[in-house]
């Protein structure tokens, strides 16, 4: 006589899977450190409410515009980087 055994696969109970996932999610949310970016570090001059009355020559002004994609508009000329930019004499 031979007895045939049926191999029964092991079952994993999924009733507590949502609880475990929620606990892991809350654990990682509470233990993760998020660094706050401080931005640019620069020392600004003190606020002076008076408006300067002396005339500033146009040759002493240098305009630079920077957008969110780090593209530059320097003196009305579009540039992707600052290579080749030098101080005027």
C-alpha positions in Angstrom: 0.0 0.0 0.0 1.2 3.3 -0.9 0.0 6.4 0.7 0.0 9.5 -1.4 0.8 12.6 0.4 -0.4 15.9 -0.9 2.1 18.7 -0.3 0.3 21.6 1.1 1.9 25.0 0.4 2.4 27.2 3.3 0.1 30.2 3.5 1.0 33.6 4.6 -1.7 35.5 6.4 -2.3 38.8 4.8 -4.7 40.2 7.4 -1.9 42.0 9.2 0.1 43.2 6.2 -1.6 46.6 6.2 -0.8 47.0 9.9 2.8 46.2 9.3 3.1 48.5 6.3 1.5 51.3 8.3 3.9 50.8 11.2 6.9 50.7 8.9 5.7 53.9 7.1 5.3 55.8 10.4 8.6 54.5 11.7 10.5 55.8 8.7 8.6 59.1 8.6 9.4 59.8 12.2 13.1 58.8 12.1 14.0 60.5 8.8 15.9 63.7 9.1 15.1 66.3 6.5 17.7 69.0 6.0 16.5 72.5 5.4 18.4 74.5 2.8 19.4 77.9 4.1 19.9 79.4 0.7 22.8 81.7 -0.1 24.9 83.0 2.7 25.7 86.6 2.2 26.1 89.6 4.4 23.8 92.4 3.3 24.4 96.1 4.1 22.3 97.8 6.8 19.0 99.1 5.7 19.1 102.8 4.9 15.6 104.4 4.3 17.1 107.5 2.6 17.3 107.5 -1.2 20.7 108.4 -2.6 20.6 111.7 -4.4 23.8 111.5 -6.4 23.6 110.4 -10.0 25.1 107.0 -10.8 26.8 106.7 -14.2 25.5 103.9 -16.5 29.1 102.7 -17.0 29.2 101.9 -13.3 26.1 99.6 -13.4 26.2 96.0 -14.3 23.0 94.1 -14.6 22.7 90.3 -14.1 19.4 88.4 -14.1 19.3 84.7 -13.1 16.2 82.5 -13.6 15.2 79.2 -11.9 17.1 77.1 -14.5 20.4 78.9 -13.8 20.4 80.8 -17.1 21.9 84.2 -17.1 21.0 87.4 -18.8 24.1 89.6 -18.5 23.8 93.2 -19.9 21.0 92.0 -22.2 22.9 89.0 -23.5 21.7 85.4 -22.8 24.3 83.1 -21.4 24.2 79.6 -20.0 27.2 79.9 -17.8 29.7 82.5 -16.5 32.7 81.2 -18.4 34.6 84.0 -20.1 33.0 86.7 -17.9 35.6 89.1 -16.7 35.7 92.4 -14.9 35.5 95.5 -17.1 38.4 98.0 -16.8 
